[in-house]
Amino acid sequence: MSISSVIKSNPALKKWVHWLLIPSRQARPRTWVKYFVNPFFHHVKGTINWQTRMDVFPFQTFELGKGSTIEDFATINNGVGAVCIGSQTRIGIGNVIIGPVNIGNNVILAQNIVVSGLNHTYQNIDVPIKDQEVETNQITIEDNCWIGANAVITAGVTIGKHAVVAAGSIVTKDVPAFTIVAGNPAKIIKQYEKNTKTWVKI
């Protein structure tokens, strides 16, 4: 039986290990985890600017590909799901990325974007929402996409290759490859026509 399995099978031990890694009621790792544990678990080949908030933990995957950059004032959190970012991708100033999220290669995320694979449950009105369970659903942003400033990408969404999400859009459904979406909720406004090699209004 692995160490991970032993910890998960013992609630008291699991609670103690969690406390060692994360201060009570916090979403960020303890300083010793950040500097002395995470570097041995995560694959970082790109650049993380020094004012980025890295709420990443060794018990979930975090990857940053070659040539990629995470700008200042962004927040990356893999506490409830892996965050994998490909090569030559830019995560802009003030972005919030909460796993599970998979971002491909050559992707541009502009400023102040929220990409969250996490949702809080709220059904039990006798328990504060903050104390209820969370649900996760994978977000995938495929290669060569451009996400405009202040967009929100909700849990479970897949954005297809070379798609564009206009600034301020709220994406609640999958976005097909080679399309442009805009609005709240985001809808297709243009689509690439291979025959004419042009972007056509819908």
MARMISE-885631 format. One record per residue (C-alpha): x, y, z. Coordinates in steps of 0.5 Angstrom, whole numbers, plus 500, padded with zeros to 3 digits. Layout:
residues N
- X / Y / Z
- X / Y / Z
...
//
This chain:
residues 202
- X / Y / Z
- 500 / 500 / 500
- 503 / 507 / 498
- 504 / 513 / 503
- 498 / 516 / 499
- 493 / 511 / 500
- 495 / 510 / 508
- 494 / 518 / 509
- 487 / 518 / 505
- 485 / 511 / 509
- 486 / 515 / 515
- 482 / 521 / 517
- 486 / 523 / 523
- 492 / 522 / 519
- 490 / 526 / 513
- 487 / 532 / 517
- 494 / 532 / 520
- 498 / 532 / 514
- 493 / 537 / 511
- 495 / 542 / 517
- 502 / 541 / 516
- 501 / 543 / 508
- 496 / 548 / 509
- 494 / 553 / 515
- 487 / 553 / 517
- 482 / 556 / 513
- 487 / 558 / 508
- 488 / 556 / 500
- 495 / 557 / 500
- 501 / 553 / 502
- 506 / 554 / 508
- 512 / 557 / 506
- 516 / 551 / 507
- 512 / 547 / 502
- 513 / 553 / 497
- 520 / 553 / 497
- 522 / 546 / 500
- 517 / 541 / 497
- 514 / 544 / 491
- 520 / 544 / 487
- 521 / 537 / 487
- 514 / 535 / 485
- 512 / 540 / 479
- 515 / 541 / 472
- 516 / 548 / 471
- 520 / 550 / 465
- 517 / 557 / 464
- 517 / 564 / 467
- 513 / 565 / 474
- 514 / 573 / 475
- 515 / 574 / 483
- 509 / 578 / 484
- 505 / 572 / 482
- 501 / 568 / 488
- 502 / 561 / 487
- 497 / 557 / 491
- 500 / 550 / 489
- 501 / 544 / 493
- 505 / 537 / 492
- 499 / 533 / 492
- 496 / 535 / 485
- 500 / 536 / 479
- 502 / 543 / 476
- 506 / 544 / 470
- 509 / 550 / 466
- 511 / 549 / 459
- 518 / 552 / 456
- 517 / 559 / 454
- 511 / 560 / 458
- 510 / 566 / 462
- 505 / 567 / 468
- 505 / 575 / 469
- 505 / 579 / 476
- 499 / 579 / 480
- 496 / 572 / 477
- 494 / 567 / 482
- 495 / 559 / 480
- 491 / 554 / 485
- 491 / 547 / 484
- 488 / 545 / 491
- 482 / 541 / 488
- 485 / 540 / 481
- 491 / 539 / 477
- 493 / 546 / 473
- 497 / 544 / 466
- 500 / 550 / 462
- 503 / 548 / 455
- 509 / 551 / 452
- 509 / 559 / 449
- 503 / 561 / 453
- 502 / 567 / 457
- 498 / 568 / 463
- 496 / 575 / 463
- 496 / 580 / 469
- 491 / 579 / 474
- 489 / 572 / 472
- 486 / 567 / 476
- 487 / 560 / 474
- 483 / 554 / 479
- 484 / 547 / 477
- 482 / 542 / 474
- 485 / 546 / 468
- 489 / 544 / 462
- 491 / 550 / 458
- 495 / 548 / 451
- 501 / 551 / 447
- 501 / 558 / 444
- 495 / 561 / 448
- 494 / 568 / 450
- 490 / 570 / 456
- 490 / 577 / 457
- 488 / 581 / 463
- 484 / 579 / 469
- 481 / 573 / 467
- 478 / 568 / 471
- 478 / 560 / 469
- 476 / 556 / 475
- 474 / 549 / 475
- 471 / 549 / 482
- 464 / 550 / 484
- 461 / 551 / 491
- 455 / 547 / 493
- 450 / 550 / 496
- 444 / 546 / 497
- 444 / 545 / 504
- 441 / 551 / 507
- 443 / 549 / 514
- 450 / 549 / 513
- 454 / 556 / 511
- 456 / 555 / 503
- 463 / 556 / 505
- 463 / 549 / 509
- 459 / 545 / 504
- 463 / 541 / 499
- 466 / 543 / 493
- 465 / 540 / 486
- 470 / 540 / 480
- 469 / 540 / 473
- 475 / 540 / 468
- 476 / 546 / 463
- 481 / 545 / 457
- 483 / 551 / 453
- 486 / 548 / 447
- 492 / 550 / 443
- 493 / 557 / 439
- 487 / 560 / 443
- 486 / 568 / 445
- 482 / 569 / 451
- 480 / 577 / 452
- 481 / 581 / 458
- 476 / 580 / 464
- 473 / 574 / 461
- 470 / 568 / 465
- 471 / 561 / 463
- 466 / 556 / 468
- 467 / 549 / 470
- 467 / 544 / 465
- 468 / 548 / 459
- 472 / 546 / 453
- 475 / 552 / 448
- 477 / 549 / 441
- 483 / 550 / 438
- 485 / 557 / 435
- 478 / 560 / 438
- 478 / 567 / 440
- 474 / 569 / 447
- 472 / 577 / 446
- 473 / 581 / 452
- 468 / 581 / 458
- 465 / 574 / 455
- 462 / 569 / 460
- 463 / 562 / 457
- 458 / 557 / 460
- 458 / 552 / 454
- 464 / 549 / 450
- 467 / 553 / 444
- 468 / 550 / 438
- 475 / 550 / 434
- 476 / 556 / 429
- 470 / 560 / 432
- 470 / 567 / 436
- 465 / 568 / 441
- 462 / 574 / 445
- 457 / 576 / 450
- 454 / 574 / 457
- 453 / 568 / 456
- 458 / 567 / 450
- 455 / 566 / 443
- 459 / 565 / 436
- 459 / 571 / 432
- 464 / 569 / 427
- 467 / 562 / 424
- 473 / 561 / 420
- 471 / 558 / 413
- 477 / 554 / 410
- 474 / 554 / 403
- 475 / 562 / 403
- 480 / 562 / 408
- 476 / 568 / 412
- 472 / 569 / 418
- 465 / 570 / 417
- 460 / 573 / 421
- 454 / 568 / 424
//
